[in-house]
Amino acid sequence: NEWRQIVERFGRWVDFDNDYKTMDVTFMESTWWVFKELFDKGLVYRAFRVMPFSTACGTALSNFEVSQNYKEVSDPSIIVQFKVTLEEKRSILAWTTTPWTLPSNVALCVNPKLKYLIVKNKENGHEWIVGKDRWPWVLACLKKDAKDFEVLKEMEGKDLVGTSYEPLFEYFRGKVVKGKAWHIVSDGYVSTEAGTCIVHQAPAFGEDDHRVCLAASIVQKDGAGMICPVDDNGCFSEEVADFKGQNVKDADKHIKEKLKKQGSLVYNGIEVHNYPHCWRSDTPLIYKAVASWFVKVEERREQLIACNNQTYWVPAFVKEKRFHNWLSEARDWCISRSRYWGTPIPLWVSTDFEEVVCVGSLEELEKHAGHKLTDIHRHFIDDIEIPSKMGKGMLRRVDEVFDCWFESGSMPYSQKHYPFENKTEFEQGFPAQFIAEGLDQTRGWFYTLMVLSTHLFNKPAFKNLIVNGLVLAADGKKMSKRLKNYPDPSEIVEIHGADAVRMYLCNSPVVRAEPLKFKEEGVRDVVKDVFLPWYNAYRFLVQEVGRYEGTGKTFHPDPERIKQSDNLMDKWINASCHGLIAYVREEIEAYHLYTVVPRLVNFLEDLTNVYIRMNRDRMRGTQGGPEEALTALCTLYDVLLNATVLLAPITP
């Protein structure tokens, strides 16, 4: 009730009586239909892939979810040495900011074209293999001088490929692909920008690591050879006995201690960098190999860009740059989540995943179940089994539910229960004429709407879009209930009125994708600069009409009288008003809300400080008599009425 009161008080057009909820069976069924359409088009697949993973939520996230919440953090920055096999005094230097991934190391990666050095410590005779371009950085970290070392050899990275080394930990000697693990491999992604030009590979916890190790046959597509001793809560399994049950981030310090004791830790420092956090729990993400369901996006990038080009955005640069660039690099979309509550993914599979049945409606599932269903949440359907047509026993539903962004992207269809109901109504209103949301939805709702509508109908889900910026507190910080760093909206409305707040926001950077530092004095200025002059002009009209009718005459507004007036001031203010109407109509149709108020303020300035001031005597009948008074009053009435009607959408 409170939410409804506030929304309606601000004049927002929200239909609370005919709303929809994503948990409604009708909404869920249409979401199933969307998914089955994609499945039947061959756009859905299952893959074992390294994904951003929220240990707080226990589920993988999609790439665009990750982009929503980066924070600056301090992580370990360590250099470790891997002992070269059969070379007692030679080691390979690798740098990492994730010590917790080292127990899962199965390879070291060099760039085949970069130069590498074998250097010898003159003091103890120990030899290191390190990237030539990063050797000065290593010396700086260790606070050593180049003269303390002798360069024994310089070579290209390709000459190091195949070099065998000893693992740092002994947990997984019998669980890797024999003869493949713990060798140097090569790939062009290794750069000179950071580290030692030698990257440690843990294929279960790094996207590039997984790709490189897959190419080198260190791991297999079915997961063979994959070392993943971390559970969904981000804690080490019993396989890593020394750190069993520890959260991986907490285990960093203990792993460093163990490395130091065994002589493998060469440098221990701190790295300050931006790191992705879960947008729901605000906790650091990890990257983890999980079996997930994906919707193909990469192969449809050109269609996505073509559909985007059919839309109109304000401001245009968000569409042409930010969103276009995101579509150009769009990755396949992970749409599965390991949660209990949500819309279940309607896939029934055999144990080997070779047979898959996709259900697209309630009726279809009822035929398999043999009874009526009133709900399709997990606890109503997970016990339903479908007989295999390939002799694989009974098919059971996969455990996952849909990513909530899949439901958001399905909203145009699911809110109407399309195509099961309202087919004509939906088709007449699709694409939507207009939508608006925050800048952060460039990689959220705007994106998922575009992906699904392109896949389904090869057209955008909307025609026009206003991208809103963020409304911040007056100090530029995010508004916070805990900090109470913003005024109560209800109090602002009671003091200044909802129209003043609406006009303040429409005249702000927030309607052109820029942030707004909300200040109450800004609302107060709208009242002072717009509403008081507007009201004073109206009050003057009422006062003078009363004076006119006090002479025994009746005031009847007459537009024709204005047209026939030869008074230059009447013609000027009337032309100004109609110019304002044409301008506002053009700007509103272009969704340029922020250009309207400055023009209105100029018009009111002309009306109150020029027209009314210079025509007071005419309206009072002391200059030109009753006929001139009536003409002037008709003019003032007409321009005030037109301006009021014109601005009704902004100040209803």
C-alpha positions as CSV (number, residue, x, y, z in Angstrom):
1,N,0.0,0.0,0.0
2,E,2.8,2.4,0.8
3,W,4.5,1.7,-2.5
4,R,1.3,2.2,-4.4
5,Q,0.6,5.5,-2.5
6,I,4.1,6.9,-3.3
7,V,4.0,5.8,-7.0
8,E,0.5,7.2,-7.6
9,R,1.3,10.4,-5.6
10,F,4.2,11.0,-8.0
11,G,1.9,10.5,-11.0
12,R,3.7,7.4,-12.3
13,W,1.5,5.4,-14.7
14,V,1.6,1.9,-13.1
15,D,-1.3,-0.5,-13.4
16,F,-1.3,-2.1,-9.9
17,D,-4.6,-3.8,-10.4
18,N,-3.5,-5.8,-13.5
19,D,0.1,-6.5,-12.6
20,Y,2.1,-9.6,-13.2
21,K,4.6,-11.6,-11.1
22,T,7.4,-13.8,-12.4
23,M,6.2,-16.5,-10.0
24,D,2.8,-16.7,-11.7
25,V,2.2,-19.9,-13.5
26,T,1.1,-18.0,-16.6
27,F,4.3,-16.0,-16.6
28,M,6.4,-19.2,-16.1
29,E,4.6,-21.1,-18.8
30,S,5.3,-18.4,-21.4
31,T,9.0,-18.3,-20.3
32,W,9.0,-22.1,-21.0
33,W,7.6,-21.4,-24.4
34,V,10.4,-18.8,-25.1
35,F,13.0,-21.4,-24.0
36,K,11.5,-24.2,-26.2
37,E,11.5,-21.9,-29.2
38,L,15.2,-21.3,-28.7
39,F,15.8,-25.0,-28.0
40,D,14.0,-26.1,-31.2
41,K,16.2,-23.6,-33.2
42,G,19.4,-25.2,-31.9
43,L,20.3,-22.2,-29.8
44,V,20.6,-24.0,-26.4
45,Y,23.6,-26.2,-25.4
46,R,25.2,-27.6,-22.3
47,A,28.9,-27.0,-21.7
48,F,31.6,-27.5,-19.0
49,R,32.9,-24.0,-18.8
50,V,34.8,-21.7,-16.4
51,M,32.2,-19.2,-15.2
52,P,32.1,-16.3,-12.8
53,F,30.8,-18.0,-9.6
54,S,29.1,-16.5,-6.5
55,T,30.1,-18.6,-3.5
56,A,27.5,-16.8,-1.4
57,C,24.7,-17.7,-3.8
58,G,26.2,-21.0,-4.8
59,T,25.7,-20.5,-8.5
60,A,27.4,-19.3,-11.7
61,L,26.7,-15.8,-13.1
62,S,26.6,-14.6,-16.6
63,N,29.2,-12.2,-17.9
64,F,26.9,-9.2,-18.0
65,E,26.0,-9.8,-14.3
66,V,29.7,-9.6,-13.5
67,S,30.1,-6.3,-15.1
68,Q,27.6,-4.7,-12.8
69,N,29.7,-4.7,-9.6
70,Y,33.5,-4.2,-9.6
71,K,35.3,-3.0,-6.5
72,E,38.8,-2.0,-5.7
73,V,40.4,-4.6,-3.5
74,S,43.8,-5.6,-2.1
75,D,44.8,-9.1,-3.0
76,P,48.0,-11.1,-2.5
77,S,50.7,-10.6,-5.1
78,I,53.2,-13.5,-4.9
79,I,56.0,-14.9,-7.0
80,V,56.5,-18.7,-6.6
81,Q,59.2,-21.0,-8.0
82,F,58.4,-24.3,-9.6
83,K,61.3,-26.7,-9.5
84,V,62.4,-28.0,-13.0
85,T,62.4,-31.8,-13.1
86,L,65.8,-33.3,-12.8
87,E,67.4,-29.9,-12.4
88,E,68.2,-29.5,-8.7
89,K,69.0,-25.8,-8.8
90,R,66.7,-24.5,-11.6
91,S,63.2,-23.2,-11.1
92,I,60.5,-21.4,-13.1
93,L,59.1,-18.2,-11.7
94,A,55.4,-17.5,-11.9
95,W,53.3,-14.7,-10.4
96,T,49.7,-14.9,-9.2
97,T,47.1,-12.9,-7.2
98,T,45.2,-16.0,-6.3
99,P,47.3,-18.3,-4.1
100,W,44.3,-20.5,-3.5
101,T,44.4,-21.8,-7.1
102,L,48.0,-23.1,-6.8
103,P,47.0,-26.5,-5.3
104,S,45.1,-27.0,-8.6
105,N,48.0,-26.1,-10.9
106,V,48.6,-28.5,-13.8
107,A,50.7,-26.4,-16.2
108,L,52.7,-23.2,-16.7
109,C,52.1,-21.1,-19.9
110,V,54.6,-18.9,-21.8
111,N,54.2,-16.8,-24.9
112,P,56.0,-18.6,-27.8
113,K,57.3,-15.3,-29.3
114,L,58.5,-13.5,-26.1
115,K,62.1,-13.6,-24.9
116,Y,63.0,-15.5,-21.7
117,L,66.1,-15.6,-19.6
118,I,67.8,-18.3,-17.5
119,V,69.5,-16.2,-14.7
120,K,71.9,-17.5,-12.0
121,N,72.1,-16.1,-8.5
122,K,75.8,-15.4,-7.9
123,E,75.3,-15.9,-4.1
124,N,73.7,-19.3,-3.9
125,G,74.0,-20.7,-7.5
126,H,70.2,-21.1,-7.9
127,E,68.8,-20.6,-11.4
128,W,65.5,-19.0,-12.5
129,I,63.6,-19.0,-15.8
130,V,61.8,-15.7,-16.2
131,G,60.5,-13.4,-18.9
132,K,63.1,-10.9,-20.2
133,D,60.7,-8.0,-20.3
134,R,59.6,-8.6,-16.7
135,W,63.0,-9.3,-15.1
136,P,63.5,-5.7,-14.0
137,W,60.1,-5.8,-12.2
138,V,61.1,-9.1,-10.4
139,L,64.4,-7.5,-9.3
140,A,62.5,-4.5,-8.0
141,C,60.1,-6.8,-6.0
142,L,63.0,-8.6,-4.5
143,K,65.0,-5.4,-4.0
144,K,67.9,-7.0,-5.8
145,D,70.4,-5.6,-8.4
146,A,71.0,-7.1,-11.8
147,K,74.7,-7.4,-11.0
148,D,73.7,-10.0,-8.4
149,F,72.7,-12.3,-11.2
150,E,74.4,-13.8,-14.2
151,V,72.4,-14.3,-17.4
152,L,73.2,-17.8,-18.6
153,K,70.9,-18.0,-21.6
154,E,68.3,-16.1,-23.6
155,M,65.7,-18.0,-25.6
156,E,62.1,-17.7,-27.1
157,G,59.1,-19.1,-25.2
158,K,58.6,-21.8,-27.8
159,D,62.0,-23.3,-26.8
160,L,60.6,-23.8,-23.3
161,V,57.5,-25.7,-24.3
162,G,57.5,-29.3,-22.9
163,T,59.8,-28.5,-20.0
164,S,58.7,-30.7,-17.0
165,Y,58.5,-29.4,-13.5
166,E,57.5,-30.6,-10.0
167,P,54.0,-29.6,-8.6
168,L,54.0,-27.4,-5.6
169,F,51.6,-29.8,-3.8
170,E,51.2,-33.5,-3.9
171,Y,47.4,-33.8,-3.6
172,F,46.6,-34.7,-7.2
173,R,49.5,-36.8,-8.6
174,G,47.3,-39.7,-9.5
175,K,44.3,-37.7,-10.8
176,V,45.7,-35.9,-13.8
177,V,46.1,-37.1,-17.4
178,K,49.3,-39.0,-17.3
179,G,52.2,-37.5,-19.2
180,K,50.4,-34.3,-19.8
181,A,50.3,-32.3,-16.6
182,W,53.1,-30.2,-15.1
183,H,54.8,-29.2,-18.3
184,I,55.3,-25.8,-19.9
185,V,52.8,-25.0,-22.6
186,S,52.4,-21.8,-24.8
187,D,49.7,-19.4,-25.9
188,G,49.6,-15.8,-27.2
189,Y,47.5,-14.5,-24.3
190,V,50.6,-14.3,-22.0
191,S,51.7,-10.7,-22.1
192,T,54.4,-8.4,-20.8
193,E,52.0,-6.2,-18.9
194,A,52.2,-8.0,-15.5
195,G,53.9,-10.8,-13.7
196,T,56.9,-12.8,-15.0
197,C,55.6,-13.6,-18.5
198,I,54.9,-17.1,-17.2
199,V,51.3,-17.8,-16.1
200,H,50.4,-20.6,-13.8
201,Q,47.5,-22.7,-15.2
202,A,44.6,-24.0,-13.0
203,P,42.0,-24.9,-15.7
204,A,39.1,-25.3,-13.2
205,F,39.5,-21.6,-12.2
206,G,40.5,-19.6,-15.2
207,E,38.9,-19.2,-18.6
208,D,42.2,-18.8,-20.5
209,D,43.7,-21.6,-18.3
210,H,40.9,-23.9,-19.3
211,R,41.2,-23.1,-23.0
212,V,45.0,-23.5,-23.1
213,C,44.9,-26.8,-21.1
214,L,42.1,-28.2,-23.3
215,A,44.2,-27.4,-26.4
216,A,47.2,-29.2,-24.8
217,S,45.1,-32.2,-23.9
218,I,45.9,-31.7,-20.2
219,V,42.1,-31.7,-19.5
220,Q,39.3,-33.1,-21.7
221,K,35.9,-31.7,-22.7
222,D,34.2,-34.2,-20.4
223,G,36.1,-32.9,-17.4
224,A,38.8,-35.6,-17.3
225,G,42.0,-34.3,-15.8
226,M,40.2,-31.3,-14.3
227,I,41.3,-30.6,-10.7
228,C,38.5,-28.7,-8.9
229,P,38.8,-29.1,-5.1
230,V,36.5,-26.2,-4.3
231,D,32.8,-26.7,-3.4
232,D,29.9,-24.4,-4.3
233,N,30.4,-22.5,-1.0
234,G,33.9,-21.6,-2.0
235,C,35.6,-24.0,0.5
236,F,38.3,-26.5,-0.1
237,S,37.2,-30.2,-0.2
238,E,38.9,-33.0,1.7
239,E,41.2,-33.6,-1.3
240,V,43.2,-30.6,-0.2
241,A,43.8,-32.0,3.3
242,D,45.9,-29.1,4.7
243,F,43.2,-26.6,3.9
244,K,40.1,-28.7,4.1
245,G,36.9,-26.7,4.8
246,Q,38.6,-23.3,4.5
247,N,37.1,-20.6,2.3
248,V,39.5,-20.1,-0.5
249,K,40.1,-16.4,0.2
250,D,40.7,-17.2,3.9
251,A,43.1,-20.0,2.8
252,D,45.4,-17.6,0.9
253,K,47.5,-16.7,4.0
254,H,47.8,-20.4,5.0
255,I,48.9,-21.4,1.5
256,K,51.5,-18.7,1.5
257,E,52.8,-19.9,4.9
258,K,53.1,-23.5,3.5
259,L,54.9,-22.2,0.4
260,K,57.3,-20.2,2.5
261,K,58.1,-23.2,4.7
262,Q,58.9,-25.4,1.7
263,G,61.0,-22.7,0.0
264,S,58.6,-22.0,-2.9
265,L,57.6,-18.5,-2.0
266,V,60.0,-16.0,-3.7
267,Y,58.0,-12.8,-3.1
268,N,55.0,-11.9,-1.0
269,G,53.3,-8.5,-1.7
270,I,50.0,-6.8,-2.2
271,E,48.2,-6.0,-5.5
272,V,45.4,-3.3,-5.5
273,H,43.1,-3.8,-8.4
274,N,39.4,-3.8,-9.5
275,Y,37.8,-7.2,-8.8
276,P,34.2,-8.4,-9.6
277,H,31.8,-8.9,-6.8
278,C,28.4,-10.6,-6.7
279,W,25.7,-8.1,-7.5
280,R,23.3,-9.8,-5.0
281,S,25.5,-10.6,-2.0
282,D,28.3,-8.0,-2.6
283,T,30.9,-10.8,-2.0
284,P,34.0,-11.5,-4.2
285,L,33.4,-13.8,-7.1
286,I,35.7,-16.7,-8.1
287,Y,36.0,-18.3,-11.5
288,K,35.0,-21.9,-11.4
289,A,34.4,-24.7,-13.9
290,V,30.8,-25.7,-13.8
291,A,28.4,-27.6,-16.2
292,S,25.9,-25.0,-17.3
293,W,23.2,-24.4,-19.9
294,F,23.9,-21.7,-22.5
295,V,22.0,-19.8,-25.1
296,K,24.0,-19.1,-28.2
297,V,24.7,-15.4,-28.8
298,E,28.1,-15.2,-30.4
299,E,26.9,-16.6,-33.7
300,R,24.0,-14.1,-33.8
301,R,26.0,-10.9,-33.2
302,E,25.3,-9.4,-36.6
303,Q,21.5,-9.9,-36.2
304,L,21.6,-8.3,-32.8
305,I,23.4,-5.3,-34.1
306,A,20.9,-5.1,-37.0
307,C,18.0,-5.2,-34.6
308,N,19.7,-2.6,-32.4
309,N,20.0,-0.3,-35.4
310,Q,16.2,-0.3,-35.7
311,T,15.8,1.3,-32.3
312,Y,15.9,4.9,-31.1
313,W,17.8,5.8,-27.8
314,V,18.2,8.9,-25.7
315,P,21.0,9.6,-25.4
316,A,22.1,8.2,-28.7
317,F,25.7,7.6,-27.7
318,V,24.6,4.8,-25.3
319,K,23.1,2.9,-28.2
320,E,25.9,3.7,-30.7
321,K,28.9,3.1,-28.5
322,R,28.3,1.4,-25.2
323,F,25.5,-1.0,-26.2
324,H,26.8,-1.5,-29.8
325,N,30.3,-2.4,-28.4
326,W,28.7,-4.8,-25.9
327,L,26.7,-6.6,-28.7
328,S,29.8,-6.7,-30.9
329,E,31.7,-8.7,-28.2
330,A,28.6,-10.6,-26.8
331,R,29.4,-14.0,-25.3
332,D,27.1,-17.0,-25.2
333,W,24.7,-16.5,-22.3
334,C,24.8,-18.8,-19.3
335,I,21.1,-19.1,-18.4
336,S,21.2,-21.8,-15.7
337,R,21.4,-21.2,-11.9
338,S,21.9,-23.7,-9.1
339,R,19.1,-22.5,-6.9
340,Y,15.9,-23.9,-5.6
341,W,13.5,-21.0,-6.1
342,G,12.9,-19.8,-9.6
343,T,11.4,-20.9,-12.9
344,P,12.7,-24.5,-13.4
345,I,14.5,-25.2,-16.7
346,P,12.1,-27.5,-18.6
347,L,14.6,-30.1,-19.7
348,W,14.3,-33.8,-18.9
349,V,17.5,-35.7,-19.6
350,S,19.1,-39.1,-19.5
351,T,22.0,-39.7,-17.1
352,D,24.5,-39.3,-19.9
353,F,22.7,-36.2,-21.3
354,E,22.5,-37.8,-24.7
355,E,18.7,-37.7,-24.7
356,V,17.1,-34.4,-23.9
357,V,13.4,-33.6,-24.0
358,C,12.3,-29.9,-23.8
359,V,8.8,-29.2,-22.5
360,G,7.2,-25.9,-23.7
361,S,3.8,-25.8,-22.0
362,L,1.8,-26.9,-19.0
363,E,-0.4,-29.1,-21.2
364,E,2.6,-30.9,-22.6
365,L,4.0,-31.7,-19.2
366,E,0.6,-32.8,-18.0
367,K,0.6,-35.4,-20.7
368,H,3.9,-36.8,-19.4
369,A,2.8,-36.6,-15.8
370,G,-0.6,-38.2,-16.4
371,H,-2.4,-35.7,-14.1
372,K,-3.3,-32.0,-13.9
373,L,-0.8,-29.5,-12.6
374,T,-1.6,-26.2,-10.9
375,D,2.0,-25.1,-10.4
376,I,5.3,-25.7,-12.1
377,H,7.8,-24.7,-9.4
378,R,10.4,-27.4,-8.6
379,H,8.5,-29.0,-5.7
380,F,5.5,-29.7,-8.0
381,I,7.4,-31.1,-11.0
382,D,10.8,-32.5,-10.0
383,D,9.3,-36.0,-9.3
384,I,7.9,-36.3,-12.8
385,E,9.8,-38.7,-15.1
386,I,9.6,-39.2,-18.8
387,P,10.2,-42.6,-20.4
388,S,13.2,-42.6,-22.7
389,K,12.7,-43.3,-26.4
390,M,16.3,-44.4,-26.7
391,G,16.2,-47.2,-24.1
392,K,17.9,-45.1,-21.5
393,G,15.4,-45.7,-18.7
394,M,13.5,-42.7,-17.2
395,L,14.5,-39.1,-18.0
396,R,14.6,-36.7,-15.0
397,R,14.5,-32.9,-15.0
398,V,17.8,-31.1,-14.7
399,D,18.5,-29.5,-11.3
400,E,18.9,-25.9,-12.5
401,V,16.4,-23.0,-12.6
402,F,16.5,-20.0,-15.0
403,D,18.7,-17.0,-14.5
404,C,16.3,-14.3,-13.4
405,W,17.5,-12.2,-16.3
406,F,16.1,-14.8,-18.7
407,E,12.7,-14.1,-17.1
408,S,13.3,-10.4,-17.4
409,G,14.1,-10.7,-21.1
410,S,10.9,-12.9,-21.5
411,M,8.7,-10.2,-19.9
412,P,7.1,-8.9,-23.1
413,Y,5.7,-12.4,-23.9
414,S,5.2,-13.8,-20.4
415,Q,3.3,-10.8,-19.0
416,K,0.6,-11.5,-21.6
417,H,0.8,-15.3,-21.3
418,Y,1.7,-15.3,-25.0
419,P,1.1,-17.4,-27.1
420,F,-1.4,-19.2,-24.9
421,E,-3.6,-16.1,-24.5
422,N,-3.8,-12.5,-25.7
423,K,-2.2,-13.4,-29.0
424,T,-3.7,-10.6,-31.1
425,E,-3.2,-8.0,-28.3
426,F,0.4,-8.9,-28.0
427,E,1.2,-8.9,-31.7
428,Q,-0.5,-5.5,-32.1
429,G,1.6,-4.0,-29.3
430,F,5.0,-5.6,-30.1
431,P,7.6,-4.2,-30.2
432,A,6.9,-1.9,-27.3
433,Q,6.6,1.8,-28.2
434,F,8.7,3.0,-25.3
435,I,10.8,1.7,-22.3
436,A,13.1,3.4,-19.8
437,E,15.5,2.1,-17.2
438,G,18.9,2.9,-15.7
439,L,22.3,3.0,-17.5
440,D,23.3,-0.2,-15.7
441,Q,20.6,-2.1,-17.7
442,T,22.7,-1.7,-20.8
443,R,24.2,-5.0,-19.9
444,G,21.1,-6.2,-18.1
445,W,17.5,-5.8,-19.1
446,F,18.1,-3.9,-22.4
447,Y,20.5,-6.7,-23.4
448,T,18.3,-9.7,-22.5
449,L,15.3,-8.1,-24.2
450,M,17.3,-7.7,-27.4
451,V,18.8,-11.2,-27.3
452,L,15.5,-13.0,-26.9
453,S,13.4,-10.8,-29.3
454,T,16.1,-11.3,-32.0
455,H,16.2,-15.0,-31.4
456,L,12.4,-15.3,-31.5
457,F,11.3,-12.8,-34.1
458,N,14.5,-11.2,-35.6
459,K,13.3,-7.8,-34.4
460,P,13.9,-5.6,-31.3
461,A,11.5,-5.8,-28.3
462,F,11.2,-2.0,-28.2
463,K,11.2,1.0,-30.5
464,N,12.2,3.9,-28.2
465,L,14.3,4.0,-25.1
466,I,15.3,6.6,-22.5
467,V,18.4,5.7,-20.6
468,N,18.3,7.1,-17.0
469,G,21.3,8.0,-15.0
470,L,21.6,7.3,-11.3
471,V,20.0,9.6,-8.7
472,L,22.7,10.1,-6.0
473,A,22.7,11.8,-2.7
474,A,23.7,15.4,-2.5
475,D,27.3,14.5,-1.6
476,G,27.6,12.3,-4.7
477,K,27.4,9.0,-2.8
478,K,24.9,6.3,-3.5
479,M,21.6,6.8,-1.6
480,S,21.6,4.6,1.4
481,K,18.9,3.8,3.9
482,R,21.6,3.0,6.5
483,L,23.3,6.3,6.0
484,K,20.0,8.3,5.6
485,N,21.9,10.6,3.2
486,Y,18.8,11.7,1.3
487,P,15.5,13.5,2.2
488,D,12.3,11.5,2.6
489,P,10.5,11.6,-0.7
490,S,7.1,11.9,1.0
491,E,8.2,15.0,2.9
492,I,9.6,16.5,-0.3
493,V,6.3,16.0,-2.0
494,E,4.3,17.4,1.0
495,I,6.5,20.5,1.1
496,H,7.1,21.3,-2.6
497,G,4.5,19.1,-4.5
498,A,4.9,16.1,-6.8
499,D,4.9,18.3,-9.9
500,A,7.9,20.2,-8.8
501,V,9.9,17.0,-8.2
502,R,8.8,15.6,-11.6
503,M,9.9,18.8,-13.3
504,Y,13.2,18.9,-11.4
505,L,14.0,15.3,-12.5
506,C,12.9,15.9,-16.1
507,N,15.1,18.9,-16.3
508,S,18.1,17.1,-14.8
509,P,21.0,15.1,-16.3
510,V,19.3,11.9,-15.1
511,V,17.1,11.7,-18.2
512,R,20.2,11.7,-20.5
513,A,22.1,8.8,-18.8
514,E,24.1,11.1,-16.5
515,P,24.1,11.0,-12.6
516,L,22.2,13.5,-10.6
517,K,23.1,14.7,-7.1
518,F,19.6,15.2,-5.7
519,K,19.3,18.4,-3.8
520,E,16.1,19.7,-2.2
521,E,17.1,23.3,-3.2
522,G,16.9,22.2,-6.8
523,V,13.2,21.3,-6.3
524,R,12.7,24.6,-4.4
525,D,14.2,26.5,-7.4
526,V,11.7,24.8,-9.7
527,V,8.9,26.1,-7.5
528,K,10.5,29.6,-7.5
529,D,11.4,29.8,-11.2
530,V,8.4,28.0,-12.7
531,F,5.4,27.4,-10.5
532,L,5.2,30.7,-8.7
533,P,5.4,32.8,-11.9
534,W,3.0,30.4,-13.5
535,Y,0.6,30.6,-10.6
536,N,1.0,34.4,-10.3
537,A,0.1,34.8,-14.0
538,Y,-3.0,32.6,-13.4
539,R,-3.9,34.6,-10.2
540,F,-3.6,37.9,-12.1
541,L,-5.9,36.5,-14.8
542,V,-8.5,35.5,-12.2
543,Q,-8.2,38.9,-10.5
544,E,-8.6,40.9,-13.7
545,V,-11.5,38.7,-15.0
546,G,-13.2,39.3,-11.7
547,R,-12.7,43.1,-12.1
548,Y,-14.0,42.8,-15.7
549,E,-17.1,40.9,-14.7
550,G,-17.6,43.4,-11.8
551,T,-18.6,45.9,-14.4
552,G,-21.7,43.8,-15.3
553,K,-20.1,42.0,-18.3
554,T,-19.4,38.3,-18.6
555,F,-16.1,36.9,-19.7
556,H,-16.2,34.4,-22.5
557,P,-12.8,33.2,-23.9
558,D,-12.8,33.8,-27.6
559,P,-9.8,32.5,-29.7
560,E,-11.1,34.3,-32.8
561,R,-10.8,37.6,-31.0
562,I,-7.1,36.9,-30.5
563,K,-6.6,36.2,-34.2
564,Q,-8.2,39.5,-35.1
565,S,-6.2,41.6,-32.6
566,D,-3.8,44.1,-34.2
567,N,-2.0,44.6,-30.9
568,L,1.6,43.7,-31.4
569,M,2.0,42.5,-27.8
570,D,-0.9,40.1,-28.3
571,K,0.5,38.8,-31.5
572,W,4.0,38.4,-30.0
573,I,2.9,36.4,-26.9
574,N,0.5,34.3,-28.9
575,A,3.3,33.5,-31.4
576,S,5.6,32.7,-28.5
577,C,3.1,30.3,-27.1
578,H,2.5,28.5,-30.4
579,G,6.3,28.4,-30.9
580,L,6.5,26.8,-27.5
581,I,3.8,24.2,-28.4
582,A,5.6,23.3,-31.6
583,Y,9.0,23.1,-29.9
584,V,7.8,21.0,-26.9
585,R,5.9,18.6,-29.2
586,E,9.0,18.1,-31.3
587,E,11.2,17.6,-28.3
588,I,8.9,15.3,-26.5
589,E,8.3,13.2,-29.6
590,A,12.1,12.9,-29.7
591,Y,12.1,12.0,-26.0
592,H,14.3,15.0,-25.1
593,L,12.6,15.7,-21.8
594,Y,15.5,17.8,-20.6
595,T,15.1,20.5,-23.2
596,V,11.5,21.5,-22.3
597,V,11.9,23.3,-18.9
598,P,14.5,25.9,-20.0
599,R,12.2,26.9,-22.9
600,L,9.2,27.0,-20.5
601,V,11.1,29.2,-18.1
602,N,12.0,31.7,-20.9
603,F,8.3,31.7,-22.0
604,L,7.1,32.4,-18.4
605,E,9.7,35.2,-18.1
606,D,8.3,36.8,-21.2
607,L,4.7,36.3,-20.0
608,T,5.0,37.6,-16.5
609,N,7.7,40.2,-16.8
610,V,6.9,41.6,-20.2
611,Y,3.4,40.8,-21.5
612,I,1.5,41.1,-18.2
613,R,3.6,44.0,-16.9
614,M,3.1,46.0,-20.1
615,N,-0.6,45.1,-20.5
616,R,-1.9,45.6,-16.9
617,D,-3.7,48.8,-17.8
618,R,-5.3,47.2,-20.9
619,M,-6.7,44.3,-18.8
620,R,-8.0,46.7,-16.2
621,G,-9.8,48.7,-18.9
622,T,-7.9,51.9,-18.2
623,Q,-6.1,51.8,-21.5
624,G,-8.3,51.2,-24.6
625,G,-11.5,50.5,-22.8
626,P,-13.5,47.3,-22.3
627,E,-12.9,45.9,-25.7
628,E,-9.1,46.1,-25.3
629,A,-9.5,44.6,-21.8
630,L,-11.4,41.7,-23.2
631,T,-8.9,41.1,-26.0
632,A,-6.0,41.1,-23.6
633,L,-7.8,38.8,-21.1
634,C,-8.6,36.4,-23.9
635,T,-5.0,36.4,-25.0
636,L,-3.7,35.8,-21.4
637,Y,-6.3,33.1,-20.9
638,D,-5.5,31.3,-24.1
639,V,-1.7,31.2,-23.6
640,L,-2.0,30.1,-20.0
641,L,-4.5,27.3,-21.0
642,N,-2.3,26.1,-23.8
643,A,0.9,26.1,-21.7
644,T,-1.0,24.2,-18.9
645,V,-2.3,21.5,-21.3
646,L,1.1,21.3,-23.1
647,L,3.0,20.6,-19.8
648,A,0.4,18.2,-18.4
649,P,2.6,15.1,-19.1
650,I,5.4,16.6,-17.0
651,T,3.2,18.3,-14.4
652,P,-0.1,16.3,-14.3
